[in-house]
Amino acid sequence: GLPRREVMARYGITSASCVGAWSKLYREGGAEALRPRQRGRPRDPGPAPGARTRERELEEQNRRLRAEVAYLKKLHALMAGRRATGRSPR
């Protein structure tokens, strides 16, 4: 309810445009409109605990495929060894 010049003198504000902008914000949104807001983009909370990321899924798939290849290599080696000794595969 005070004039701009009195508010400027009382609080040591050198710019009348700041006081005008603040009073407009206060009229439109009340005291809540004058509170400082967070700047920038909101932080990414990251994956939820226990959630599987794409990287983790690919690591698991890679481990499973490596085990499958190792199994098949052993199977082929066993079959080749049986053929070489003349034993029939079971």
Phi, psi and omega in degrees: 000358181271154174294155182303314183299322180291319177297317180299316181292318184294320186253005176070035180267130185264349184245122178289332181292327177296314180297319179297317180294318180296319181293324177295315177301317181296318179296322184279323187232002180076193183296330181297328181291340180270352179290145178294142179252159176291139179257157176084186180283148177295148180291145176277120182292348181080181181290147178294149179302131180087350179283144180270127177274166180299321180297318181294321177299317180293323177297316179296317179296320179298316178298316181295318180292323177296319179295320179296317179295318179298318179298313181294323177297317178295320179297314179297320179296318179297315180296319179295322178294322178292322178293323181291327181269354179084007178279146179278141179290143180254000000 
